Each structure stands twice: as C-alpha cells, then as structure tokens.
Amino acid sequence: MRTIKFFKTSTNECPVKEFLDNLLSKQARKVTWVMNLVEELEIIPELYLKKLHGTDGIWEIRAQAGSNIFRILGFFETSSFIATNGFCKKNQKTPANEIVLAEKRKHEYINRSKQK
C-alpha cells in the first residue's frame, strides 16, 4: 500500500490541490478515483500509472473523463508518491515544460527533506 502526498512550494502552496479544485466535479471525481487506485492496488495497470522515460524518475497518474485527459506528475519516495503538478493533456506528447516542472519540484522536495 502506498500513499499520495501533495508537493508544497516554499510559500506553502499546493499546486496539485489547486489543479484538482479547478476541475469540474465529475472530472475531479475521476482523477481522485484513479489516485485511489494508485494508493490501493499492489500492481497498477499502465493505463493508470506510467513511468515517463527520459526523465529523472518522473511518473504520471493517468485519468480520462469523457474527452478530457488529465495527468498528475510526480515521483516515488519509499512507499509514497509525491504529486508535483497536474494538467489537462491537449495532445499525444506530455508537454516538456510540465516534465521540467516536475523534476524541479522533485529536487526542491529532496533538498528540503535533507535540511530537516
């Protein structure tokens, strides 16, 4: 069993929570349903969780509601998935700026953890 934690910025903002809060209720229910699968299932189908190749250990939680495709990017730290950012996917390829943002937040999270 794993847990999903939301990354918080140095100013205590929570980008993934803000992303989820801005979705329509049906969309948010679908995304959180998939997030619950990630927490509860021992083996998660690639349909819902996939490692992004060519990244610094970034994974994406994958959800679709109607014709809308949503992604939550993040990384694993022991038995936790740290969700760094979320977005609505507009085309086939994951936007490079979203991957860069996830990697930046991963490094920020690790550096802050070391300072504790």
C-alpha positions in Angstrom: 0.0 0.0 0.0 1.3 3.4 -0.9 0.2 7.0 -0.1 -0.1 10.0 -2.3 1.3 13.2 -0.9 1.0 16.6 -2.5 4.1 18.7 -3.0 4.0 22.1 -1.3 6.0 25.0 -2.5 8.3 27.1 -0.2 5.4 29.5 0.2 3.1 26.6 1.3 1.1 26.5 -1.9 -0.2 23.1 -3.1 -0.2 23.1 -6.9 -2.0 19.7 -7.3 -4.7 20.6 -4.8 -5.2 23.8 -6.7 -5.4 21.9 -10.0 -8.0 19.5 -8.6 -10.0 22.3 -7.1 -10.3 23.9 -10.6 -11.7 20.8 -12.3 -15.4 20.2 -12.7 -16.7 17.9 -10.0 -17.1 14.9 -12.4 -13.5 15.3 -13.6 -12.2 15.7 -10.1 -14.0 12.5 -9.0 -12.5 10.6 -11.9 -8.9 11.8 -11.2 -9.3 11.1 -7.4 -10.7 7.7 -8.2 -7.6 6.9 -10.2 -5.4 8.3 -7.4 -7.2 5.9 -5.0 -6.3 3.0 -7.3 -2.7 4.0 -7.2 -2.8 4.0 -3.4 -4.7 0.7 -3.1 -3.6 -1.6 -5.8 -0.4 -3.6 -5.4 0.1 -3.8 -9.2 -1.2 -0.8 -11.1 -2.1 -1.1 -14.8 -0.1 1.2 -17.1 -3.5 2.7 -18.1 -3.4 4.5 -14.8 0.3 4.9 -13.9 3.2 5.1 -16.2 6.9 6.0 -15.8 8.0 8.8 -18.2 11.1 7.6 -20.0 14.0 10.0 -20.4 13.1 11.8 -17.1 14.6 11.9 -13.7 12.3 9.3 -12.2 9.1 11.1 -13.1 5.8 9.1 -13.2 2.4 10.1 -14.4 -1.0 9.2 -12.9 -3.3 9.0 -15.9 -7.1 9.7 -15.9 -9.6 10.4 -18.6 -13.1 11.9 -18.1 -15.0 12.0 -21.4 -12.8 13.5 -24.0 -10.6 15.2 -21.4 -7.3 13.6 -20.5 -5.7 14.5 -17.1 -2.2 13.9 -15.8 -0.7 14.2 -12.3 3.1 14.1 -12.4 5.3 13.1 -9.5 7.9 10.7 -8.2 8.2 7.9 -5.7 9.9 8.3 -2.3 9.8 4.9 -0.5 6.1 4.0 -0.2 4.8 7.4 -1.1 4.0 9.1 -4.5 4.8 12.8 -4.3 2.4 14.5 -6.7 4.1 17.7 -8.0 1.8 19.1 -10.7 -1.3 18.4 -12.7 -2.6 19.4 -16.1 -5.1 18.7 -18.8 -3.4 17.0 -21.7 -4.1 18.5 -25.1 -2.1 16.3 -27.4 -0.3 12.9 -27.6 3.0 14.1 -26.1 3.4 15.1 -22.5 4.5 18.8 -22.5 8.2 19.3 -21.8 7.6 22.2 -19.5 5.4 20.0 -17.3 8.1 17.4 -17.0 10.8 20.1 -16.3 8.5 21.5 -13.6 8.0 18.0 -12.0 11.8 17.4 -12.0 12.4 20.9 -10.5 9.9 20.2 -7.7 11.3 16.8 -7.1 14.8 18.3 -6.5 13.3 21.0 -4.3 11.4 18.4 -2.2 14.6 16.3 -1.8 16.7 19.2 -0.9 14.2 20.4 1.7 13.9 16.9 3.2 17.7 16.8 3.6 17.6 20.0 5.6 15.2 18.7 8.2 
